Amino acid sequence: MHQRQLGTSGLYVSDIGLGCMSLTTSEQASAVIGAALDAGVIFFDTAEVYGAHENERLVGQVLRPLREQVKIATKFGFNVNNGLEGLNSRPDHIREVEPY
């Protein structure tokens, strides 16, 4: 699969990425992410609101052995504890968001 550079950052991603929102089990995530990797996908997208961090944990767990070869994007800016509790894009919150 072709790759493209994002802006002038030197960061390259596959032309096609995988949106991981619907992945809910490790078996499912391993199968779907594995198929994407086999097709040349190296760009994966998640968000902290997908299952209150559960999707980020799942994607991170499956991709951990390949962390240096893939790119993971996550969206943040919410208060996610016991469900979605509103928006929070304050700098202190952004710094405390833990990567999985």
N, C-alpha and C positions, 0 to 999 in steps of 0.2 A: 504494500500500500504506500502511496505517496505520502510525504510529510511536508509540512509548511512551517515557516518561521512566523512566530507571533511578533509583529512589530519589528523593532530593532533589538529585541532582548537577547537574541541568540537562542531562545527557547523554541524547540521544534516539537510539533505534535502531529499525529496522523491526521490526514484529511477528514477522516470520519472518526468521531468519538462515540463512546457508549454512555448514554444516560442511564444511571444505575438506580433511579428512584424506585422502581418496582421490585428490586431484589430484596427478598425477605428472609431467606434461609441460607446457610453456608453451602449446602449442596447445590441449591439453585444458583447462587452467586458463583461458585466454582465452575459450574458447567457453562453458564452464560459468559463469564469473563474469560474462561479458557477458550471458548469458541471465538470470541472477539480477538484475543491474542493470536490465535492461529490464523486469523484473517489479516493480521498486521495492525490492529488497533493498539495504540499506546496511550490514548487520551481517554480518561474516565471522569465522569461528572457525578457529583453527589451534593448533598446539602445537609446542614445540621437539622433542618426541620423534617427530613425524611425519617420518620420513626423516632424523633427526639434523640438524634445522634446514632441510632442503631444502624442506619445504612452506612454512615461514615465508618463505623467500627467494622462492619461486615466487609466493605470494600477494602479497607486498610488491611484487614486480616488476610484476605485472599491475595492481595497484591504485595504484601510485605516481602516475600522472597524475590520479587522483581522490582523492588522500589527504585533502583537506580536506572531501570530501563523504561519506566512508564511515567506518565504525568497524571496527577490527580487534581481536579479542580473541585473546590467546595464553595458553596454559597453560605454566607452567614449574615448576621445582623438581626437576630431574633433573640428573645428570651425564651429558651426552650428548657423547661424543667419537667413539670408535670403537664405537658401539653404546651401549645403555643400560647405564650403569655404576653405577646406584643413585640414590637420592634425594639432593637437596641443596637445601634451602630456607633456607640460611644467608643472612643479609642481604648479605654481600659477594658471594655468587654471584648473588643477585637483581639487585643493582646492575650486575653485569658482563654480564648477559644483553643482547645487542645486538639492538635492534629492526631488523627487516628491512622 
